[in-house]
Amino acid sequence: MNDDRYQKNHNNTSLLILIIFLTLVILAGGIYLGIDAVQYVLGRTGGLVQETETEAASGTASDAEAESRQSSEETADAKTTRDSTVDERIAAQSSVDVVAVVKKVMPSIVAVTNKSIQEVSYMYRGTTEIESESCGSGFIIGENDTELLIATNYHVVADASVLTVCFSVEMENEEDAIVSAVVKGSDEEYDLAVLAVMLEEIPDEVLEQVSIAELGSSADLVVGETAIAIGNALGYGQSVTLGIVSALNRTIEVEGVTGVYIQTDAAINAGNSGGALLDAEGKVIGINSAKVSASGVEGMGYAIPIDEAQPILAQLMERETRERAAESEQAYLGVYTQDISSEARELYNIPSGVYITYVADGSPAEDAGLQQGDIISAMDGVNVSSADGFEDLLTYYKANETVTMEILTSSKGSYVSRTVSVTFSAKPEEDDMPERTSPFGSTVPFR
């Protein structure tokens, strides 16, 4: 009996333990599932946040990529345009028809003859004046109501007492193609000048044949492309030489003035100055100006890039056309001037212009406030860079005319620019002209 009860109690105890165990297992499972569910929900929420942030970042990155892509496309387009221009210019070289280019351009080319009076010194016979003649080239750049305008170099027309141009046209009488010209405007610093020929003085038969030169762009040039030079070489008349663009942006110094030039191996000789350097299409890309002439040197000619020359030529074309005044009527300023060498400019940081070494008492210069040590950089809108050039410029003005001058005055180690108004007077008698030696040791003309 007792054994039965014991057995029954033992069975009940076992059942109870089993129930408790199963209950604990169920509770543990529920807690685990609950935690997992919470983690799942939290994970999903975090994932949503993360996805949202990722999407936002992705959007920002997309914008940046879009901007970068656009910039790259623009750069690529610019490069493509440049490459296309280069390719076009290169392709044009394979089909250059020099004969066709010359036929197209020649009616715009002129020969320039400069007759001037030069003062020559002799050791025992003093000085005497002789007439000299030089030649150069030019090309027709435009016209106005009364004038045909021609571009050339300043050094081609400097000091001219008489200027003539010969048009490159077919005439029964060659003399009919030669017409008088005057300097409309010049810029010595850039070695550029514009000549004016009165339309009424040009025979109709000549006018019917001439043309205005087509300007190209020196910015698009490619080293190695065709270069054609046309000019009045050695004064024998127009001749054509063929070469290539040897180099770009060559910095050289010509007669104390530094400039940036196109280098070419097309033959450039005396008389070519002021003439046109052409591309394969017959467009003007430069103005032939200089060459290296030395033993062992060949094929090194230089031209002013047309992109540099064009703005200056445009200004010169707008100037009032002047003729040189008779000597008895020429303007008097009352100064001695001196050139400033390139070495002095660099060493002492002196600007370009002409240096005043002396100002006469009671002169127009003194009345305008000019003083010794000042530098004249421009007169009446024309840049001046040499004493001879300034003297030549003055000969186009008469007594009692009023002009503006750009003056540079030294102040505390630098130069201050100011504009002054000057009214010229008549030249004093030769005996009343002061004699003075410049600080640099040479006697210079009084102006």
Secondary structure, DSSP 8 states (H G I E B T S, - for coil): -HHHHHHHHHHHHHHHHHHHHHHHHHHHHHHHHHHHHHHHHHHHHHHHHHHHHHHHHHHHHHHHHHHHHHHHHHHHHHHHHHHHHHHHHHHHHTT--HHHHHHHHGGGEEEEEEEEEEEEEETTTEEEEEEEEEEEEEEEEEE-SSEEEEEE-HHHHTT-SEEEEEE-S--SSGGGGEEEEEEEEEETTTTEEEEEEEGGGS-HHHHTT-----B--GGG--TTSEEEEEE-GGGSS-EEEEEEEEEEEEEEEETTEEEEEEEE-S---TT-TT-EEE-TTS-EEEEEEEE--STT--S-EEEEEHHHHHHHHHHHHTS-------GGGBEE--EEEE---HHHHHHHT--SSEEEEEE-TTSHHHHTT--TT-EEEEETTEE--SHHHHHHHHTT-BTT-EEEEEEEEEETTEEEEEEEEEE-EE---GGGS---B-TTS-B--B-
